């Protein structure tokens, strides 16, 4: 059996203030990409998760262990992950892999959403990787219609910019919006995306409040954003807490042309829009 674990893009990310539980309220649009980790699943003598390039335990192994703790009786599995999604790049690769493993037990184990939330804030949304309006600390998920096809160019910048570090820098910089502002932005996003429109039709709503914090910690992110704009991106943004910058384009042809102009070894061109599974 082969599973499909698509990367996710934060088309926008509005940041709330730090809450009493230490987390931040958010308002974001998550979009799955054609870029994905293929996952091969077979029977084995014991449960085993193999992920070349990722040392030690990972979210997929924790997901499998969590299913066993909830009584999943499927035969032991060998799960081998081919990492195509750049690691620690703000593209949700680990969360996507974990969600794909949880989907193995769909209909057999109750409360997969609860298990997903215990694994990480991004995992619940990836159980069904579609365009989604995500609020709270990731637990409020509203599925939206599939958007019209479009394309992106990703510049991962080597990964490794810690999420906690970026949020701490955002707090230091005094970033964050009040709850009423987040609710108002959520409604505007809901209306804009409700008809299945391409995100290129509501570019003014595509903002990442974490960008100043990420750029403060890694200034060359600004260079990547400028390069994408110069190459013709309709919008250039940071995804999640970074460090990946991305540009939006109307078509794969336009995205490939832009990638040629960029002439960067790390540029990834992929399709977006439509259903990932």
Beta strands, then each sheet from edge to edge (+ up, - down):
strand 1: 2-18
strand 2: 24-43
strand 3: 48-51
strand 4: 77-82
strand 5: 132-136
strand 6: 140-143
strand 7: 150-155
strand 8: 235-238
strand 9: 245-249
strand 10: 267-272
sheet 1: 1+ 2- 4+ 3+
sheet 2: 1+ 2- 5+ 6-
sheet 3: 8+ 9- 7+ 10-
end
